[in-house]
């Protein structure tokens, strides 16, 4: 399980002499807090864990108070080193400047105060990291759980993973689907949108952002132009606003717009996005069908499988550092294109019997990719693809 990998990694880092602030980034409910508590138990180091998410009007003064608390614990306990953990750090005003000042004070005084910062908004955290904490931090990314991790932890089948997604905290609720859907919608979706986006960023049209998210879930796996999106939303503003809101949803680990592969950065950025959820639970929790019912609908089930494949690719790409695109030219289309270190791989997902498609044939002739892969009937099984690390395709 990925927790064990991260746990070993962070344990090694924190056993070293104090060098860097450890920053753990990832969406809500993927196990960041659980990982840190496991780390504290394993290290048996005196620690102080606080969450800015549970404190109103958090600011730099609150942060200084927490830092002084851990300094006092170190002094009174006679400990050589002590660990400070701050969850949802991005909720604190001017957090990066304050952390920099306090960290530099401890460095100057040779204090072994080790620090872990947790956050669920990549954008808000990385902004502070790059502006104020350059050279003082190391980052660990935690993504939504994969099928292999959900299977190892809960014994899930590939079909269960496609429908119920990769939220470990919701796994015990799947036998009561109504309760499970309510949990995902309120505790995960609503909390992520309200706390990680609307409270942290100026949003002129919050209703539009929520509608864009709902639309993105409905059309996950499909390519839709911003102009067409405007036609389906009331008070939609303009395409620039939609692109910005989609960017915010992406940084919160909810929904992204995969860009078109065209061989040039300029054309990639100007393309119509292919909606893709980071976790298929975001789709199924908003659908009226149950798990047993969706299995009896081949076309809809095929779309769920394709979204699960896409989610697997984009989550893995964050930690494995490869890029994910789609390709379309005229009537020709390739579902996913992944690129790394000059290697190009085309991936087609089919829920019905198929051989080489016209789209893949056209892509092959135009770009001469390193590999082309068919996932589904007539090719590599989608179940096995969800078990593997897509990065191995580049080897």
C-alpha positions as CSV (number, residue, x, y, z in Angstrom):
1,X,0.0,0.0,0.0
2,X,1.2,3.5,-0.8
3,X,0.9,4.5,2.9
4,X,3.7,2.0,3.7
5,X,5.9,3.4,0.9
6,X,5.4,7.0,2.1
7,X,5.8,5.9,5.8
8,X,9.2,4.3,5.1
9,X,10.3,7.3,3.0
10,X,9.3,9.9,5.6
11,X,10.7,7.8,8.5
12,X,14.1,7.8,6.8
13,X,13.9,11.6,6.2
14,X,13.0,12.4,9.8
15,X,15.7,10.2,11.3
16,X,18.3,12.4,9.5
17,X,19.6,15.6,11.1
18,X,17.2,18.4,10.6
19,X,17.6,19.7,7.0
20,X,14.2,20.4,5.4
21,X,10.6,21.0,6.1
22,X,8.6,18.0,5.0
23,X,5.5,19.0,3.0
24,X,2.8,16.4,2.3
25,X,0.3,17.4,-0.4
26,X,-2.8,15.6,-1.5
27,X,-6.6,15.8,-1.8
28,X,-8.9,15.4,1.2
29,X,-9.5,11.9,2.6
30,X,-6.6,10.1,1.0
31,X,-4.8,9.3,4.3
32,X,-2.4,12.2,5.0
33,X,-3.4,12.6,8.6
34,X,-3.4,8.9,9.2
35,X,0.0,8.6,7.7
36,X,1.4,11.2,10.0
37,X,0.0,9.6,13.1
38,X,1.5,6.3,12.0
39,X,4.8,8.1,11.5
40,X,4.6,9.6,15.0
41,X,4.0,6.2,16.6
42,X,6.8,4.6,14.7
43,X,9.4,7.3,15.5
44,X,8.4,7.7,19.1
45,X,9.4,11.3,18.9
46,X,7.8,14.0,21.1
47,X,5.4,15.8,18.8
48,X,2.7,18.5,18.6
49,X,-0.1,18.0,16.1
50,X,-2.5,20.8,15.2
51,X,-5.0,21.5,12.4
52,X,-5.7,24.9,11.0
53,X,-8.9,23.5,9.6
54,X,-10.4,23.4,13.1
55,X,-9.5,26.9,14.2
56,X,-11.4,30.0,13.2
57,X,-9.6,33.0,11.8
58,X,-6.2,31.4,11.8
59,X,-3.4,33.7,11.2
60,X,0.3,34.2,11.7
61,X,-0.1,34.8,15.4
62,X,-1.8,31.4,15.9
63,X,1.1,29.7,14.0
64,X,3.7,31.4,16.2
65,X,1.8,30.2,19.3
66,X,1.9,26.6,18.0
67,X,5.6,26.9,17.2
68,X,6.4,28.3,20.6
69,X,4.4,25.4,22.2
70,X,6.6,22.8,20.5
71,X,9.8,24.8,21.5
72,X,8.7,24.7,25.1
73,X,8.0,21.0,24.9
74,X,11.5,20.4,23.6
75,X,13.0,22.5,26.4
76,X,11.0,21.1,29.3
77,X,11.2,17.6,28.1
78,X,15.0,17.8,27.6
79,X,14.5,16.4,24.1
80,X,17.2,16.8,21.5
81,X,14.5,16.8,18.8
82,X,10.8,17.4,18.6
83,X,8.2,17.2,15.8
84,X,5.7,19.9,14.8
85,X,2.9,18.9,12.5
86,X,0.4,21.4,11.1
87,X,-2.5,20.2,9.0
88,X,-4.3,22.4,6.4
89,X,-1.4,24.9,6.6
90,X,-2.8,26.8,3.6
91,X,-5.7,28.1,5.8
92,X,-3.2,30.3,7.8
93,X,-2.8,33.9,6.5
94,X,0.8,34.5,5.4
95,X,1.8,31.0,6.5
96,X,4.9,30.7,4.2
97,X,6.5,34.0,5.4
98,X,5.9,33.0,9.1
99,X,7.2,29.5,8.6
100,X,10.3,30.8,6.9
101,X,11.0,33.2,9.8
102,X,10.5,30.6,12.5
103,X,12.4,27.9,10.7
104,X,15.3,30.3,10.1
105,X,15.3,31.3,13.8
106,X,15.6,27.6,14.8
107,X,18.3,27.0,12.3
108,X,20.3,29.9,13.6
109,X,19.9,28.7,17.2
110,X,20.6,25.1,16.1
111,X,17.3,23.8,17.5
112,X,16.1,20.4,16.3
113,X,12.5,21.3,15.7
114,X,11.4,19.2,12.8
115,X,8.4,20.2,10.8
116,X,5.7,18.5,8.7
117,X,3.2,20.6,6.8
118,X,0.0,19.0,5.4
119,X,-2.3,20.6,2.8
120,X,-5.1,19.6,0.4
121,X,-4.7,22.5,-2.1
122,X,-1.6,22.1,-4.3
123,X,-2.0,25.6,-5.7
124,X,-2.2,27.4,-2.4
125,X,0.7,25.4,-0.9
126,X,3.0,25.5,-3.9
127,X,2.6,29.3,-4.2
128,X,4.0,29.8,-0.7
129,X,6.6,27.1,-1.1
130,X,8.1,28.6,-4.3
131,X,7.9,32.2,-3.1
132,X,9.2,32.0,0.4
133,X,10.5,28.5,1.3
134,X,12.8,27.9,-1.6
135,X,15.6,25.5,-0.6
136,X,14.0,24.7,2.8
137,X,11.5,22.0,1.9
138,X,10.9,18.5,0.4
139,X,7.6,17.5,-1.0
140,X,5.7,14.2,-0.8
141,X,2.6,13.8,-3.0
142,X,-0.3,11.6,-1.9
143,X,-2.8,10.9,-4.6
144,X,-6.2,9.1,-4.6
145,X,-5.9,5.4,-3.8
146,X,-5.3,3.0,-6.7
147,X,-7.1,-0.3,-7.3
148,X,-4.1,-2.2,-6.0
149,X,-4.3,-0.2,-2.7
150,X,-8.0,-0.6,-2.3
151,X,-7.8,-4.3,-3.0
152,X,-5.0,-4.8,-0.5
153,X,-6.8,-2.9,2.2
154,X,-10.4,-3.9,1.6
155,X,-10.4,-6.9,-0.8
156,X,-12.2,-4.9,-3.5
157,X,-12.8,-6.3,-6.9
158,X,-11.9,-4.3,-10.0
159,X,-15.6,-3.7,-10.6
160,X,-16.1,-2.3,-7.1
161,X,-13.1,0.0,-7.6
162,X,-14.5,1.4,-10.9
163,X,-17.8,2.3,-9.2
164,X,-16.8,3.2,-5.7
165,X,-13.5,4.8,-6.5
166,X,-10.4,5.3,-4.3
167,X,-11.6,6.9,-1.0
168,X,-10.5,4.6,1.8
169,X,-12.6,6.4,4.4
170,X,-15.8,5.5,2.5
171,X,-15.0,1.8,2.0
172,X,-17.0,0.6,5.0
173,X,-20.2,2.2,3.7
174,X,-20.5,0.6,0.3
175,X,-23.1,-2.0,1.4
176,X,-25.5,0.9,2.0
177,X,-25.2,2.8,-1.3
178,X,-27.5,5.7,-0.3
179,X,-25.4,6.3,2.8
180,X,-22.2,6.0,0.8
181,X,-23.4,8.5,-1.8
182,X,-24.5,11.0,0.8
183,X,-21.1,10.7,2.5
184,X,-19.1,11.3,-0.7
185,X,-21.3,14.2,-1.7
186,X,-21.3,16.0,1.7
187,X,-18.1,15.0,3.5
188,X,-15.9,14.9,0.4
189,X,-17.2,16.9,-2.5
190,X,-19.0,19.7,-0.7
191,X,-16.1,20.1,1.9
192,X,-13.5,20.1,-0.9
193,X,-15.3,22.7,-2.9
194,X,-16.3,24.9,0.0
195,X,-13.1,24.8,2.1
196,X,-10.4,24.2,-0.4
197,X,-11.6,26.5,-3.2
198,X,-14.3,28.9,-2.2
199,X,-12.7,29.9,1.2
200,X,-9.2,30.1,-0.2
201,X,-9.7,31.8,-3.5
202,X,-11.8,34.7,-4.8
203,X,-14.6,33.2,-6.8
204,X,-17.0,35.7,-8.3
205,X,-19.5,33.0,-9.4
206,X,-19.4,30.1,-6.9
207,X,-22.6,28.6,-8.4
208,X,-20.9,28.4,-11.8
209,X,-17.9,26.6,-10.3
210,X,-20.2,24.0,-8.7
211,X,-22.1,23.5,-12.0
212,X,-18.9,23.2,-13.9
213,X,-17.8,20.4,-11.5
214,X,-21.1,18.6,-11.9
215,X,-21.0,18.9,-15.7
216,X,-17.4,17.7,-15.7
217,X,-18.4,14.6,-13.7
218,X,-21.3,13.8,-16.1
219,X,-19.0,14.1,-19.1
220,X,-15.9,12.6,-17.6
221,X,-14.0,10.9,-20.5
222,X,-15.5,13.2,-23.1
223,X,-14.0,16.1,-25.0
224,X,-16.1,19.3,-24.8
225,X,-15.2,22.8,-26.0
226,X,-15.5,25.7,-23.7
227,X,-18.0,27.2,-26.1
228,X,-20.2,24.1,-25.8
229,X,-19.9,24.2,-22.0
230,X,-21.0,27.8,-22.0
231,X,-24.1,26.8,-23.9
232,X,-25.0,24.3,-21.1
233,X,-24.5,26.6,-18.1
234,X,-26.6,29.6,-17.1
235,X,-24.7,32.8,-16.2
236,X,-21.6,31.2,-17.5
237,X,-19.5,34.3,-17.9
238,X,-16.7,33.6,-20.5
239,X,-14.3,30.9,-21.5
240,X,-11.4,32.4,-19.4
241,X,-13.5,32.1,-16.3
242,X,-14.4,28.5,-17.0
243,X,-10.7,27.6,-17.7
244,X,-9.7,29.3,-14.4
245,X,-12.4,27.4,-12.4
246,X,-11.4,24.1,-14.0
247,X,-7.8,24.9,-13.0
248,X,-8.9,25.3,-9.4
249,X,-10.8,22.0,-9.4
250,X,-7.7,20.4,-10.8
251,X,-5.5,21.8,-8.1
252,X,-7.9,20.5,-5.4
253,X,-7.6,17.0,-6.9
254,X,-11.2,16.8,-8.1
255,X,-11.5,17.3,-11.8
256,X,-9.1,18.1,-14.6
257,X,-9.3,18.9,-18.3
258,X,-6.8,16.7,-20.2
259,X,-5.3,18.7,-23.0
260,X,-4.9,17.7,-26.6
261,X,-1.6,16.3,-27.8
262,X,-0.4,18.2,-30.8
263,X,3.4,18.1,-30.6
264,X,3.5,21.9,-29.7
265,X,2.9,23.5,-26.3
266,X,0.9,26.3,-27.9
267,X,-1.6,24.1,-29.5
268,X,-1.9,21.9,-26.4
269,X,-2.9,24.8,-24.3
270,X,-5.5,26.1,-26.7
271,X,-7.3,22.8,-27.1
272,X,-10.8,21.8,-25.9
273,X,-10.4,19.9,-22.6
274,X,-11.3,16.3,-22.1
275,X,-13.0,16.1,-18.7
276,X,-11.5,13.6,-16.3
277,X,-12.2,13.0,-12.6
278,X,-9.4,12.1,-10.3
279,X,-11.7,9.6,-8.5
280,X,-14.6,7.8,-10.1
281,X,-16.6,8.0,-6.8
282,X,-17.1,11.6,-7.8
283,X,-19.2,10.3,-10.8
284,X,-21.1,7.4,-9.2
285,X,-22.0,9.3,-6.1
286,X,-24.0,11.7,-8.2
287,X,-25.7,9.1,-10.4
288,X,-29.1,7.5,-9.7
289,X,-28.1,4.0,-10.5
290,X,-26.8,1.5,-8.0
291,X,-23.7,-0.7,-8.5
292,X,-25.7,-3.7,-9.6
293,X,-27.8,-1.6,-12.0
294,X,-24.8,0.0,-13.7
295,X,-23.3,-3.4,-14.4
296,X,-26.3,-4.2,-16.6
297,X,-25.8,-1.1,-18.8
298,X,-22.8,-1.9,-21.1
299,X,-22.5,1.6,-22.6
300,X,-22.6,3.5,-19.3
301,X,-20.4,0.9,-17.6
302,X,-17.8,1.3,-20.4
303,X,-17.7,5.0,-19.7
304,X,-17.1,4.3,-16.0
305,X,-14.2,1.9,-16.9
306,X,-12.6,4.5,-19.2
307,X,-12.9,7.2,-16.5
308,X,-11.2,4.7,-14.1
309,X,-8.4,4.2,-16.6
310,X,-8.0,8.0,-17.0
311,X,-8.0,8.5,-13.2
312,X,-5.3,5.9,-12.8
313,X,-3.2,7.6,-15.4
314,X,-3.5,11.2,-14.1
315,X,-3.0,10.2,-10.4
316,X,0.1,8.1,-11.3
317,X,1.4,10.9,-13.5
318,X,1.7,13.2,-10.5
319,X,4.2,11.0,-8.7
320,X,5.8,9.4,-11.8
321,X,6.3,12.7,-13.7
322,X,4.8,11.9,-17.0
323,X,2.3,13.9,-19.0
324,X,-1.2,12.7,-20.0
325,X,-3.1,14.0,-23.1
326,X,-5.7,12.9,-25.6
327,X,-5.5,13.2,-29.4
328,X,-8.1,14.1,-32.0
329,X,-7.8,15.1,-35.6
330,X,-11.0,15.2,-37.7
331,X,-12.9,12.0,-36.9
332,X,-9.9,10.3,-35.6
333,X,-9.3,10.1,-31.8
334,X,-7.0,8.3,-29.3
335,X,-8.3,8.1,-25.8
336,X,-5.1,8.8,-23.9
337,X,-1.5,9.8,-24.9
338,X,1.2,9.6,-22.3
339,X,4.6,11.2,-22.8
340,X,7.9,11.0,-20.8
341,X,11.5,11.7,-21.7
342,X,10.9,11.7,-25.4
343,X,8.8,8.5,-25.4
344,X,5.2,8.6,-26.6
345,X,2.5,6.0,-25.9
346,X,-1.0,5.9,-27.4
347,X,-3.7,4.2,-25.3
348,X,-7.1,3.1,-26.6
349,X,-9.8,1.9,-24.2
350,X,-12.6,-0.3,-25.7
351,X,-15.5,-2.0,-23.9
352,X,-16.5,-4.0,-26.9
353,X,-14.5,-6.3,-29.2
354,X,-12.1,-4.3,-31.3
355,X,-8.9,-4.4,-33.2
356,X,-6.7,-1.5,-34.3
357,X,-9.0,1.5,-34.6
358,X,-8.8,4.1,-37.4
359,X,-7.9,6.7,-34.8
360,X,-4.9,4.8,-33.5
361,X,-3.8,4.0,-37.0
362,X,-3.8,7.7,-37.9
363,X,-2.0,8.6,-34.7
364,X,0.6,5.9,-35.4
365,X,1.3,7.2,-38.9
366,X,1.5,10.8,-37.8
367,X,3.7,10.6,-34.7
368,X,5.3,7.1,-34.8
369,X,4.8,6.5,-31.0
370,X,7.1,4.3,-29.0
371,X,4.1,2.0,-28.2
372,X,0.4,1.7,-28.9
373,X,-1.8,-0.1,-26.4
374,X,-5.4,-1.4,-26.6
375,X,-7.1,-1.8,-23.2
376,X,-10.3,-3.9,-23.0
377,X,-11.8,-6.6,-25.1
378,X,-9.3,-7.9,-27.8
379,X,-6.4,-6.3,-25.9
380,X,-4.8,-6.0,-22.5
381,X,-7.6,-6.4,-19.9
382,X,-8.7,-3.2,-18.1
383,X,-8.6,-5.1,-14.8
384,X,-4.9,-5.9,-15.2
385,X,-4.2,-2.3,-16.3
386,X,-5.6,-1.0,-13.1
387,X,-3.2,-3.3,-11.2
388,X,-0.1,-2.0,-12.9
389,X,2.1,1.1,-12.6
390,X,1.6,2.9,-16.0
391,X,5.1,4.3,-15.6
392,X,6.4,0.8,-16.4
393,X,5.2,1.3,-20.0
394,X,8.1,3.7,-20.6
395,X,10.7,1.0,-19.7
